[in-house]
Amino acid sequence: QIPQRGRKVDWNDLHQLRWANIDDEAKRKERIDKDLREARHYGDLLLAESASDYAMLMYTWHERQEFPFVYENCLYWFKLDLNKYNAAREALDGSERQEDRLMTEKQKRDKALRLAGGVVELANCAFEALYYQRNLITDEAWYYLRIDFPHDGGTVKATFTSGQLAAAAEFKKRLLHVATGAMYTGSGGQLDHLMRKQLYGLKVVETIDYMGYSKEHQAYVFADVAVKGGQVYHANDEDYFDMGKTRLKTLQRSIQLHIETRPSHYNPNWLPKLWLCFGAKGAIVLAFWLGSTLAEQIRGVHKSFPFLEFTGEPGAGKSTLINFIWKMFGRADDEGKDPSKGTQSGRRRWMGQVSNQPVVLLEADRNDPSAAAGGRPKKAYDWDELKPLYNGGSLGVTGVKTAGNETYEPPFRGSIVISQNAAVSAHEAILTRLVKVILMRAETTPESRVAIAELEQMQVEQLSHFMVKVMTQEAGLMECFLKAFKGHETTLRGVKEIRVERIIKNHAQMMALIDCLAMVCPLTQQQVNECRAELVSMAIERQFAISADHPGVAQFWEVYDYLEAERDDGVVNHSRDPNLIAIHINDFVRLAAEHRQELPSASDLRTWLPDS
C-alpha cells in the first residue's frame, strides 16, 4: 500500500520520483528499504481486524501518546495511559504463566499497550476537509468537507463556516444537519486537533455566485461542465474544476442544466424542421440565444447588447420555439417568469443568477378584466427597470453584512427576452433597445404539423451539445462577429428610413450573429440572405414605432375626427384659420363623454400635447 502524498502514485511513479534519481547504490537500497517498510506498514493498517489493532499499529509506528485515526469510516481517538501501561508491563514481567514468560520484549510491549491503550469513538462517520472556498465580493468563506459512513449511505459533501469548525457544539449541529445520523461526540480540544491538521496548507478554490461565463476567469462554469479556451472540463470528485492554474466552481445550484458533452448524442436534424415551421424569424431568435452566450464578450467591445421582444398572435408557436431553443442550451421545461409576480429584490436575484444566458420575461395581459374583478388589478411591470441592463449595468445595490460601509452591486451579465402576445408599450429609450420579432399564426400543412411534433419530442440530451459547440468556438465566433458587424452596420446606415444610431447598432449586431449561427449549423446562403432581409425590415419597423405618435395622442385624433364629422356647428375646432386647430381641452373631454367616446384624461392630454 503506497502512501499517497498530494497526488496518486504507483510503484513505477515511486521508482521514477524517488529511486531512479539516486546515483549511490547504497543510498538507493536504503531508500527502497525505507519505502518498503512504510508500504508494509500501510498494508498492515489495511488488514487490521479491529480499531484497537489499528491504533496499536499507529502507535508503534509513530510512538505518539494520543492521536485521532479513522478505521472503517469511523473516527476514533487513541490515548495511552502510562500508569496503566507500566502496571501491565510489571504484571507481565512478574507473571508465572508459561506463555507470558516465553514472550519476547516486543511481544510484552505490544500486549501491555493493548491493555493500557484507550480507544474512544469520536464520530460514527469520517470527515475530511477538501478545500477552502471564498467569495471575495461578499467576504463569505466556507470549508468544503467530505463525510463518509461505514454503512452504504454514500458520501456527503457540504460546506462548513469557520465558526462551525471552531466550536464542537456548532460542528455537531452542522454535521447532523447535512449528513443523516452523523454524530460527533468529541470535545472542543479534540476537534481543534483534527482541524489544525486538516486545514493546514489546505488548497483554495475560487467561487462565483452565478452560472455561466466568468469574465475574470474567461471560462464558462456550470455545475458539472466548464469550458475554457475551447476545452471542455468536467467537475472532479471534489466538485470543482481544475483548469491548469485555476481552481474554480459555481455556488449557484438553483438552475438545473443538462449539457451533453458527447458529440455522438447530438441530433443535427432539427434545422430543416425549425426552418419549415418558423422560417427566418425562428433562426433570428436562435441567433439571439447564440449571441447571449457571447453577451459579456460583445458588451466588452460594443458596450451594449440588445433586448429581444418576441411577440405575436396566441397560438403562433412562441412558447414552442422558446422551449425548443432552451433545450438546445441545456434547459428543459423552463420557458421564463412573469416579472410582475415577484418583488424587486426577487427579480434582482433571478436576473443575477446567470451570465451569458437569456432571462425570459413572460408578461401577462395587464388589461385582463378577470384580473381586476376582485378589486385588485395586476400591477404593470415598469419597463424602465431594464434600461441600465442594456449596457450590463447594475442590478441594484445591497449592503454587505460587515462593520464598514461595503456594498454589493452585481452587474447584469445576461440578456433580456420579452415574450408576450401584446406589444411592449414603453418610452422611446426602451423601444430603441429592442429588436422585435413578430410571430404570426401561419397556415399549417401536413409537413409542418409533423415537423413541429418532432421538434417537441426531441429531448435535451439530443440538442444541448449545440451549446457546447458554441462555447468551444468562442474565439472564432467573436472574430466572425466583429468582422461581420462593420459591414452590416454600413449596410443599415445606407437605408434612408433608419435614422437612430441605436437601432442601426442593435440590428447590425443581430445580422452579425446570423453569420455566427451559420458557423455552428449548416444554414444555406439563401437562408442567411432571408434572415438579413428580415432584420432590415425589423429595423425599419422599429424606426417607425418610435417615430409614431403616443397611443394616447393617436386616440385623441381619432376622437377629434369623429366629433368633427358628427357636429356641423364647429364647436370642436374654435379656430377661424383653416391652417390652425384650436381646441379647449376641458370642453373637448366633455363633448367626447357626451358622445360616449373613450378618451384619456385632460391632464394626460396636456402632458402629451405640450404645444396645445
WODAWO-V608294 format. One record per backbone hydrogen bond with DSSP energy under -0.5 kcal/mol. NH is the residue of the N-H (numbers start at 1). CO is the residue of the C=O. E is the energy in kcal/mol with one decimal. If there is no record, write none. Layout:
BEGIN
nh->NH co->CO e->E
nh->NH co->CO e->E
END
This chain:
BEGIN
nh->5 co->3 e->-0.6
nh->5 co->7 e->-0.5
nh->6 co->4 e->-0.6
nh->7 co->5 e->-1.6
nh->14 co->10 e->-2.4
nh->15 co->11 e->-2.2
nh->16 co->12 e->-2.4
nh->17 co->13 e->-3.0
nh->18 co->14 e->-2.4
nh->19 co->14 e->-1.0
nh->19 co->15 e->-0.6
nh->20 co->15 e->-3.3
nh->22 co->19 e->-1.5
nh->23 co->21 e->-0.6
nh->28 co->24 e->-2.4
nh->29 co->25 e->-2.5
nh->30 co->26 e->-2.3
nh->31 co->27 e->-2.5
nh->32 co->28 e->-2.6
nh->33 co->29 e->-2.5
nh->34 co->30 e->-2.0
nh->35 co->31 e->-2.4
nh->36 co->32 e->-2.5
nh->37 co->33 e->-2.2
nh->38 co->34 e->-2.1
nh->39 co->35 e->-2.5
nh->40 co->36 e->-2.7
nh->41 co->37 e->-2.0
nh->42 co->38 e->-2.1
nh->43 co->39 e->-1.9
nh->44 co->40 e->-2.5
nh->45 co->41 e->-2.1
nh->46 co->42 e->-1.9
nh->47 co->43 e->-1.6
nh->48 co->44 e->-0.6
nh->48 co->45 e->-0.8
nh->54 co->50 e->-2.2
nh->55 co->51 e->-2.3
nh->56 co->52 e->-2.3
nh->57 co->53 e->-2.2
nh->58 co->54 e->-2.1
nh->59 co->55 e->-2.6
nh->60 co->56 e->-2.6
nh->61 co->57 e->-1.2
nh->62 co->58 e->-2.5
nh->63 co->59 e->-3.1
nh->67 co->78 e->-2.0
nh->69 co->76 e->-2.2
nh->71 co->74 e->-2.4
nh->74 co->71 e->-0.9
nh->75 co->123 e->-1.6
nh->75 co->125 e->-0.9
nh->76 co->69 e->-3.2
nh->77 co->120 e->-2.8
nh->78 co->67 e->-3.1
nh->79 co->118 e->-2.1
nh->80 co->65 e->-3.1
nh->81 co->79 e->-0.5
nh->81 co->116 e->-1.1
nh->82 co->80 e->-0.8
nh->85 co->81 e->-2.4
nh->86 co->82 e->-2.9
nh->87 co->83 e->-2.2
nh->88 co->84 e->-2.5
nh->89 co->85 e->-2.3
nh->90 co->86 e->-2.4
nh->91 co->87 e->-2.0
nh->92 co->88 e->-1.9
nh->93 co->89 e->-2.4
nh->94 co->90 e->-2.0
nh->95 co->92 e->-0.8
nh->101 co->97 e->-2.0
nh->102 co->98 e->-1.7
nh->103 co->100 e->-1.0
nh->108 co->104 e->-2.4
nh->109 co->105 e->-2.3
nh->110 co->106 e->-2.5
nh->111 co->107 e->-2.3
nh->112 co->108 e->-2.5
nh->113 co->109 e->-2.1
nh->114 co->110 e->-2.0
nh->115 co->111 e->-2.1
nh->116 co->112 e->-1.9
nh->117 co->113 e->-2.9
nh->118 co->79 e->-2.0
nh->119 co->117 e->-0.6
nh->120 co->77 e->-2.5
nh->120 co->118 e->-0.5
nh->122 co->75 e->-2.6
nh->123 co->75 e->-1.7
nh->124 co->183 e->-1.3
nh->126 co->148 e->-2.7
nh->128 co->146 e->-2.1
nh->130 co->144 e->-3.2
nh->131 co->144 e->-1.1
nh->132 co->203 e->-2.6
nh->133 co->142 e->-2.8
nh->134 co->205 e->-1.0
nh->135 co->140 e->-3.2
nh->136 co->134 e->-0.8
nh->139 co->135 e->-1.2
nh->140 co->135 e->-1.4
nh->142 co->133 e->-3.0
nh->143 co->160 e->-3.1
nh->144 co->131 e->-2.8
nh->145 co->143 e->-0.6
nh->145 co->158 e->-2.9
nh->146 co->128 e->-2.7
nh->147 co->156 e->-3.3
nh->148 co->126 e->-3.1
nh->150 co->124 e->-0.6
nh->156 co->147 e->-2.6
nh->158 co->145 e->-2.1
nh->160 co->143 e->-2.5
nh->165 co->161 e->-1.4
nh->166 co->162 e->-1.2
nh->167 co->163 e->-0.9
nh->171 co->167 e->-2.5
nh->172 co->168 e->-2.4
nh->173 co->169 e->-1.9
nh->174 co->170 e->-2.5
nh->175 co->171 e->-2.7
nh->176 co->172 e->-2.0
nh->177 co->173 e->-1.6
nh->178 co->174 e->-2.2
nh->179 co->175 e->-1.9
nh->182 co->179 e->-1.9
nh->185 co->122 e->-3.4
nh->185 co->183 e->-0.5
nh->186 co->122 e->-0.6
nh->191 co->187 e->-1.9
nh->192 co->188 e->-2.3
nh->193 co->189 e->-2.0
nh->194 co->190 e->-2.2
nh->195 co->191 e->-2.9
nh->196 co->192 e->-2.6
nh->197 co->193 e->-1.4
nh->198 co->194 e->-2.1
nh->199 co->195 e->-3.0
nh->200 co->196 e->-0.8
nh->202 co->199 e->-1.7
nh->205 co->132 e->-3.0
nh->206 co->247 e->-2.4
nh->207 co->134 e->-0.9
nh->208 co->249 e->-1.4
nh->211 co->353 e->-2.5
nh->212 co->221 e->-2.4
nh->213 co->355 e->-0.8
nh->214 co->219 e->-3.3
nh->215 co->213 e->-0.7
nh->218 co->214 e->-1.5
nh->219 co->214 e->-1.4
nh->220 co->227 e->-3.0
nh->221 co->212 e->-3.4
nh->221 co->219 e->-0.5
nh->222 co->225 e->-2.0
nh->226 co->233 e->-2.6
nh->227 co->220 e->-2.2
nh->228 co->231 e->-2.2
nh->229 co->218 e->-0.5
nh->231 co->228 e->-1.7
nh->233 co->226 e->-3.6
nh->235 co->224 e->-1.9
nh->236 co->240 e->-2.5
nh->239 co->236 e->-2.1
nh->241 co->248 e->-3.2
nh->242 co->240 e->-0.5
nh->243 co->241 e->-0.9
nh->243 co->246 e->-3.2
nh->244 co->242 e->-0.7
nh->246 co->243 e->-1.8
nh->247 co->245 e->-0.5
nh->248 co->241 e->-2.1
nh->248 co->246 e->-0.5
nh->249 co->206 e->-1.4
nh->251 co->208 e->-3.0
nh->253 co->251 e->-0.5
nh->256 co->254 e->-0.5
nh->257 co->255 e->-0.6
nh->258 co->330 e->-2.8
nh->259 co->257 e->-0.5
nh->260 co->258 e->-0.7
nh->261 co->259 e->-0.7
nh->263 co->261 e->-0.6
nh->265 co->262 e->-1.5
nh->266 co->263 e->-1.6
nh->267 co->462 e->-2.8
nh->268 co->266 e->-0.6
nh->270 co->267 e->-0.6
nh->271 co->268 e->-0.9
nh->273 co->269 e->-0.6
nh->274 co->270 e->-2.6
nh->275 co->271 e->-2.5
nh->276 co->272 e->-2.1
nh->277 co->273 e->-2.0
nh->278 co->274 e->-2.6
nh->279 co->274 e->-0.6
nh->279 co->275 e->-1.4
nh->281 co->278 e->-0.7
nh->282 co->278 e->-0.9
nh->283 co->279 e->-1.5
nh->284 co->280 e->-2.1
nh->285 co->281 e->-2.2
nh->286 co->282 e->-2.1
nh->287 co->283 e->-2.3
nh->288 co->284 e->-1.9
nh->289 co->285 e->-1.7
nh->290 co->286 e->-2.3
nh->291 co->287 e->-2.7
nh->292 co->288 e->-2.1
nh->293 co->289 e->-1.2
nh->293 co->290 e->-0.6
nh->294 co->291 e->-1.3
nh->295 co->292 e->-1.4
nh->298 co->294 e->-2.7
nh->299 co->295 e->-2.9
nh->300 co->296 e->-1.6
nh->301 co->297 e->-0.8
nh->301 co->298 e->-0.9
nh->302 co->298 e->-3.5
nh->303 co->299 e->-1.5
nh->305 co->390 e->-1.8
nh->307 co->433 e->-2.6
nh->308 co->416 e->-2.5
nh->309 co->307 e->-0.6
nh->309 co->435 e->-2.5
nh->310 co->308 e->-0.6
nh->310 co->418 e->-3.7
nh->311 co->309 e->-0.7
nh->311 co->437 e->-2.1
nh->312 co->420 e->-0.5
nh->312 co->421 e->-0.6
nh->313 co->439 e->-1.2
nh->316 co->313 e->-1.7
nh->321 co->317 e->-2.3
nh->322 co->318 e->-2.6
nh->323 co->319 e->-2.7
nh->324 co->320 e->-2.0
nh->325 co->321 e->-2.5
nh->326 co->322 e->-2.5
nh->327 co->323 e->-1.5
nh->328 co->324 e->-1.3
nh->329 co->325 e->-0.8
nh->329 co->326 e->-0.9
nh->330 co->327 e->-1.5
nh->331 co->326 e->-2.7
nh->332 co->330 e->-0.5
nh->337 co->360 e->-2.2
nh->339 co->337 e->-0.7
nh->341 co->338 e->-1.5
nh->342 co->339 e->-1.0
nh->347 co->343 e->-2.4
nh->348 co->344 e->-2.1
nh->349 co->345 e->-2.1
nh->350 co->346 e->-2.3
nh->351 co->347 e->-2.7
nh->352 co->348 e->-1.5
nh->353 co->350 e->-1.0
nh->355 co->211 e->-2.2
nh->356 co->413 e->-2.6
nh->359 co->415 e->-2.6
nh->360 co->358 e->-0.6
nh->361 co->359 e->-0.6
nh->361 co->417 e->-3.5
nh->362 co->337 e->-2.8
nh->362 co->360 e->-0.7
nh->363 co->361 e->-0.8
nh->363 co->419 e->-1.2
nh->364 co->362 e->-0.6
nh->366 co->364 e->-0.7
nh->368 co->365 e->-1.1
nh->371 co->368 e->-0.9
nh->372 co->368 e->-0.9
nh->373 co->369 e->-0.5
nh->373 co->370 e->-0.5
nh->375 co->372 e->-1.8
nh->383 co->381 e->-0.9
nh->385 co->382 e->-1.7
nh->386 co->383 e->-1.9
nh->387 co->384 e->-1.1
nh->389 co->386 e->-1.1
nh->390 co->386 e->-0.8
nh->390 co->387 e->-1.1
nh->391 co->388 e->-0.8
nh->392 co->389 e->-1.6
nh->393 co->388 e->-2.5
nh->395 co->410 e->-2.5
nh->398 co->408 e->-2.2
nh->400 co->406 e->-2.1
nh->402 co->400 e->-2.3
nh->408 co->398 e->-3.6
nh->409 co->407 e->-0.5
nh->412 co->393 e->-2.5
nh->413 co->411 e->-0.6
nh->415 co->357 e->-1.5
nh->417 co->359 e->-2.3
nh->418 co->308 e->-3.4
nh->419 co->361 e->-2.4
nh->419 co->417 e->-0.6
nh->420 co->310 e->-1.6
nh->420 co->418 e->-0.5
nh->426 co->424 e->-0.7
nh->430 co->427 e->-0.9
nh->431 co->427 e->-2.3
nh->432 co->428 e->-2.5
nh->433 co->430 e->-1.2
nh->434 co->431 e->-1.1
nh->435 co->307 e->-2.6
nh->436 co->434 e->-0.6
nh->437 co->309 e->-3.1
nh->437 co->435 e->-0.5
nh->438 co->436 e->-0.5
nh->439 co->311 e->-3.0
nh->439 co->437 e->-0.6
nh->440 co->438 e->-0.6
nh->442 co->440 e->-0.9
nh->449 co->445 e->-2.7
nh->450 co->446 e->-1.9
nh->451 co->447 e->-2.4
nh->452 co->448 e->-2.6
nh->453 co->449 e->-1.5
nh->454 co->450 e->-2.1
nh->455 co->451 e->-2.3
nh->456 co->452 e->-2.1
nh->457 co->453 e->-1.5
nh->458 co->454 e->-1.0
nh->458 co->455 e->-0.5
nh->462 co->459 e->-1.1
nh->463 co->459 e->-0.7
nh->463 co->460 e->-0.6
nh->464 co->460 e->-2.6
nh->466 co->463 e->-2.2
nh->467 co->328 e->-1.0
nh->467 co->464 e->-0.9
nh->468 co->464 e->-0.9
nh->469 co->465 e->-2.3
nh->470 co->466 e->-1.8
nh->471 co->467 e->-2.5
nh->472 co->468 e->-2.6
nh->473 co->469 e->-0.9
nh->474 co->471 e->-1.2
nh->477 co->473 e->-2.9
nh->478 co->474 e->-2.3
nh->479 co->475 e->-2.0
nh->480 co->476 e->-2.2
nh->481 co->477 e->-2.7
nh->482 co->478 e->-2.5
nh->483 co->479 e->-1.8
nh->484 co->480 e->-2.6
nh->485 co->481 e->-2.4
nh->486 co->482 e->-0.9
nh->487 co->483 e->-0.8
nh->488 co->484 e->-2.1
nh->489 co->485 e->-2.6
nh->490 co->486 e->-1.9
nh->491 co->487 e->-1.8
nh->492 co->488 e->-2.3
nh->493 co->489 e->-2.0
nh->494 co->490 e->-0.9
nh->494 co->491 e->-0.6
nh->495 co->492 e->-1.4
nh->496 co->494 e->-0.7
nh->498 co->495 e->-1.4
nh->499 co->497 e->-0.6
nh->504 co->500 e->-1.8
nh->505 co->501 e->-2.6
nh->506 co->502 e->-2.6
nh->507 co->503 e->-2.1
nh->508 co->504 e->-2.0
nh->509 co->505 e->-2.2
nh->510 co->506 e->-1.8
nh->511 co->507 e->-2.0
nh->512 co->508 e->-2.1
nh->513 co->509 e->-1.9
nh->514 co->510 e->-1.4
nh->515 co->511 e->-1.3
nh->516 co->512 e->-1.6
nh->517 co->513 e->-2.5
nh->518 co->514 e->-1.8
nh->519 co->515 e->-0.6
nh->519 co->516 e->-1.1
nh->520 co->516 e->-0.9
nh->520 co->517 e->-0.7
nh->521 co->517 e->-2.4
nh->523 co->521 e->-2.3
nh->528 co->524 e->-2.2
nh->529 co->525 e->-2.4
nh->530 co->526 e->-2.1
nh->531 co->527 e->-2.1
nh->532 co->528 e->-2.2
nh->533 co->529 e->-2.5
nh->534 co->530 e->-2.2
nh->535 co->531 e->-2.1
nh->536 co->532 e->-2.0
nh->537 co->533 e->-2.1
nh->538 co->534 e->-2.2
nh->539 co->535 e->-2.0
nh->540 co->536 e->-2.1
nh->541 co->537 e->-2.5
nh->542 co->538 e->-2.1
nh->543 co->539 e->-1.8
nh->544 co->540 e->-2.1
nh->545 co->541 e->-2.1
nh->546 co->542 e->-1.6
nh->547 co->543 e->-1.3
nh->548 co->544 e->-1.5
nh->553 co->550 e->-0.7
nh->554 co->550 e->-2.5
nh->555 co->551 e->-2.2
nh->556 co->552 e->-1.8
nh->557 co->553 e->-2.1
nh->558 co->554 e->-1.6
nh->559 co->555 e->-2.2
nh->560 co->556 e->-2.3
nh->561 co->557 e->-2.5
nh->562 co->558 e->-1.9
nh->563 co->559 e->-2.8
nh->564 co->560 e->-2.7
nh->565 co->561 e->-1.8
nh->566 co->562 e->-1.9
nh->567 co->563 e->-2.3
nh->574 co->572 e->-0.7
nh->574 co->582 e->-3.0
nh->578 co->576 e->-0.6
nh->580 co->577 e->-1.8
nh->582 co->580 e->-0.5
nh->583 co->581 e->-0.5
nh->585 co->583 e->-0.8
nh->588 co->584 e->-2.6
nh->589 co->585 e->-2.6
nh->590 co->586 e->-1.8
nh->591 co->587 e->-2.4
nh->592 co->588 e->-2.3
nh->593 co->589 e->-2.0
nh->594 co->590 e->-2.2
nh->595 co->591 e->-1.7
nh->596 co->593 e->-1.5
nh->597 co->592 e->-3.0
nh->605 co->601 e->-2.1
nh->606 co->602 e->-2.1
nh->607 co->603 e->-1.5
nh->608 co->604 e->-2.4
nh->609 co->605 e->-2.0
nh->612 co->609 e->-1.9
END
